[in-house]
Amino acid sequence: MGIDQLHLVCPLFDSEGLVGEKIASFAFDQGKLKNIEPKATHIFLYHSKDDPVVPFSHSRKYSSHLKKANQTHLKFGKKQQLPMGHESSMHFGQTFGLTLFF
């Protein structure tokens, strides 16, 4: 059984570019990313170009490993339409969290 949808929101890839933070226990074997695509039908990658916590370059690193990922680039404080015709909107708050309105 596979995964229908995988949604990665501001994914942390490594410690590069983090200010005052380290990846610590979130570190993983990046070579294993190749195992995700065969198991996930749809992959969505969401990241704000002006994310103050996780640099946007981390999403680029994921997309280089996950070729079929559908990328949505946002800016903090902006509401944007989700892909695939969803009626929901997404808003990145001023905190680390993400609020989805359905």
N, C-alpha and C positions, 0 to 999 in steps of 0.2 A: 504494500500500500504506500502510495506516495503522498506528498504534501501538495495540496491544491494551490495555496497562496502563501508566500513568505514575504513579510513586510519588515524591512530593516529601516529604522528611524534613527538618523544621525549616528550611524554605526561607528564605533571606535575600532580602528584597525591596528594601531601601534602607538607608541609614546611620542612620536614625532609631532611637534607643534603644540603639544599640550603645555599650558602655562600653569605652573603650580600643581600639576596633577601628573600622575604616572598610571600606566595601564595596569600595573600590579597583578592581581589575580584574574583579570579579564584577558590576559595574554592567551593566545591560542596558536596552534600550528596552522599557519596560513596556507600551507600546501594542501590541507584538507578541504579547502574551499571548493576544489574541483569536484568533490563528492556531492555538493549541494545541487548543482544544476540538473543532473539526471533524476533527482528525487523530487524536485519542485516544479510544478507545471508553470506557475507564474511567480516571478520574483519582482518585488517593488522596492525601490531604494529612494528614500526621502531624506533630503538634507538641505539646510539653509546655507546659502552662499556666505552669509555673514554670521554664522554660528560662533558665539564667543567661547564656547567650551570645547567642542570637537571640530577642528578645522575641516573645511569642505574637501580638502585634499584626501581625507580618509575615504570619502565616498568614491572618489576617482580610483583609489586603490582597489576598493571592492569591485567597481565596475570593470576593472581590468581582469579580474578573476571570474566575474559572473557576467559573461557576455550577453546573456538574454535578459538581464535586469532592465526593467522599465524605470527610468530615473525621473524623479520630480524634484526640481530645484526651487527652493522657496527663499523668501526673505523674511526675517523676523517682523512680526506685526502685520503681515499681509495674509488675507484669506484667499485661498485659491481652490479651484475645483480639483477634486481627486480624479485620477485616471479612470478610464473605462466607463464614463458616463454616470458615475455615482452622483447622487444629489447632495451628498454631504460636503461640508467644507472643512478645511483644516486651518488651524491657527497656531503658530508657534508663540508661546508665551515668553515672558521675560525670565522665567525660571528654567530649570533643566527639563521640565516635563513637556508633554505634548497633549493637547486637549483635542479630542475628536468630537464633533457635534453631529449627532445623527437625528 
